[in-house]
Structures are given as structure tokens and as C-alpha cells.
Amino acid sequence: MTATVPISAPLSAPVRTGIAALRLGALVAAIVLPVGMALFWFTLDRSGLANLLHIPAGAPRPVGLLERGAGFGLSMIPLGILVFGLIRLRACLAAFLSGAIFSSAASGGLRDFAIAIGASALIKPFIGALLSLVLSWSAPPGQRMIAFYVSSDTILFVLFAGTISAMAWAMQQAALLAEENAQFV
């Protein structure tokens, strides 16, 4: 059963402005992040790549177009998941702006955003390991490597995603209760 009766609430001007700004910010991030990723992969030198990807620079070797393209493609996997989440966050915020705070559109958008944040954070260390292999593939035998890196950011993003997901579930439950109560009136 999905909630079809949204619980409406009037929004004050500052709240409306804040939500609209967040919605615009999500759109800008969904556009700028992939462009930035492309610029990163196709303009940064090898030592910069090695430093940011937590792999030793080793003997200077050129990073060819094939390696950069593969790196960009692999990097777009977690980023693509995140962009999907930002798009779903926009749907949630649009529902908020329309006053449908506890609607299935709001809770579903928030849930999808949370899942995307969590999935992106969980897959990132594995993609990083593949990236280290791609970037060291042209190295002589014995110098190829796989670097697996998990940071506190990864853990915090997963906890954040779980918390937001729980909030989305609570919103959905509130919408279901509101629909049930509306049937009695």
C-alpha cells in the first residue's frame, strides 16, 4: 500500500527559499560533478593522480589516454550512482515545496537519495582498487599493484545514508497512517 494522501503543510518564505536553494544545489552538483570528474581524469598529471588515489607514484610513467578513459569510466560508477541520488533528492525537495511533506514522492525521493549515497560510499573503495590496478597496469612486472583504501568518510557516509533511509521510512509510515486516518473521517 502506498500513501496517496499527502499531508500538506504551509512553508514559510525562508524555509521555501532554503528548500529551493537545496534543490538548485542538487541540480548544479549533478551537472558539475561529472564535468569535474572528466577534467580531473583528462588534465591531472600522473603524480597528482597517484596522490589523490592513494597509490605510490613510483617511477614516472605516462598515463595514456586509454588508462585515463578507463579511470574516468570506473570513477563514473560511484559518481553516477550519486548523481541518480541527487536527482531523486530534487524530487523529494519538489514534493516539500509543493507542501506534500509526508507524501510517497517525498519519502521515496529521500529513500532513493539515501540508498544512492550509501551505495556510492560502499562501492568507492572497490572502484579505487580497480583504479590502482588500471593506473599501474603499464608498470613492469612486480610493480603493478592493487590499493584498497577505506577512510572514515566512507564509514560516515554509510552511517549518514542509513540515518536518512530510516527517516524516509518514518516519513512513509506517517503518510500511511495519515491515509488510514483520512479514511475514517
N, C-alpha and C positions, 0 to 999 in steps of 0.2 A: 504494500500500500504506500503510495507516495502522497506527500502533502500537496494539495491543490489549493487550499485556502491560505493565502499568505497573511501573516499578521503584519498589518501596516503600522507605521509609526511616523509622525511628522519629524522632519530633520531640521535642526536649527541651521542658520546660514553658515556659521563656522564649521559645523560638522559636515554639511553638504560640500563646502569648499574643500575640506580636508579629504573627504572620500573621492571627490572629483580629481584632486591632485594625485592621490594614490593610484587612481585608475589611469591617469595620464602617465604617471611614472612607470607603471607596469607596461604600458604600450611602448614607451621610449626604451625601457630596458629590453623588451622583447625584440626590438629592432637593432639597438646599438650593440648588444652583447654578441650576436653572430658576426656583425661587421667588425667589431673589435677582435674577435677570435681570428677572423681571416687576416686582419692586419698583423696580429701577433705572429701567426704562423708564416706569413709570407714576407715579413720585413725584419724580424729579430735575428741577430747573428747567433751562431752556434753556442757561444759561451753564455749568452742570455737565455737561450732555450735550456741549456743544461742546468743553469742556476735555478730557473723557475720550475723546472720539472724534477728537481732534487736528484739529478744524476751527475756524477763527476764529469767534468769537461774532457779529461783525458787528452790524448794527442789531438791537436786541432785537425779536424776533418770537415770538409764542406758538407753542409746539409743540402742535398739536392732537392729539386722540385718534387720528385716522387715521394721522398721522405716527408717533406713539408705538406704535401697533399694528403698523405696518409695520416699525418699528425692532425691536420685540420679535420679530416673526416672522423677520426676517432674522438677528437675533442668535441665534435658536434653532437655526439651521442648523449652525454650527460647534459650538455647545453641545450640540445633540442628538447629533452625532457623538461628542463627548467623553463624553456620558452613556452611549451604547452601549459605548464603550471601558471605562468604569468598571464596567458590568455584566459585561462579558467578563473584566475583571480579577478580579471576585468569583468567577467560575467557575474561573479559574486558581488563586486562593488557596484555594478549596474543595478542589481537587484536591491542593494542597500539604498541607492539613490532614488529608486522608484518607491521606496518605503516598504518594500517586501523583505523585512529583516529576517523573519523566520519562515522563508519560503524554501521549496525544494531547489529553486535556482540558486539561492544564496548558499544554502548548506552544501549543495552539490559542487558548486564552484569552489568553495572553500576547501571541501574534502579533496577535490582533484588537485588543487594547488598544494595542499599538504602532502599528498601522495607523491606528486612530482618533485617537491623539494627533497623528500626522503629518498626516493629512488635515485635522483641525481646524486645526492650525497653518498649513497651506498655504492653506486657503480663507479664513482670517480676514482677510488684507489685502484680498481681493476683496470680501468682505462689508462691510468697513469703507468701501470706496469707494462701494458701493451705499448704505450708511447715510448717508454725507455728502451724496449726491445727494438722498436722501429728506428729510433734515433741511433742506436748502437749497431744496427744490422750491418752497416758497411765497415765496421771495425774489423781488424784482423781477428782470427780465431783466438779465443781466450780473453778477448776484451769486450765481447758482447755481454750485455747484462739485462737483468730484469730488476727494477727497483720498485718495491711495493711500499707506499707511503700512506699512513693514516695519521691525520692530525686531530687535534682537539676540535677543530672546526667541523670535521666530519661527524664527530660524536654529537656536538651541539646542534648541528643541522638536523640530524636524525631525531634528537630529543624535541627540537622545535617542531618538526613535522608531525611527530606523534602527538604533541600537545595540541597543535592546530587541528589535527584529524579528530581528536577527542572533542574539541569544541564544535567542530562541524557535526559530529554525531549528536551532540547535545542539542544543537540548533534543529537538526532533523527531528529529533524526538519531541521537541517543543512544538514544531509545526504539526506533527501527527496528533499531539494532544489538542492543539488548537482546532484542528479539523474535526476531531472527535467531539470536542465541546460545542463546536458550531452546529453539529447535527442535532444536539439536544435543544437548542434554542429555537 
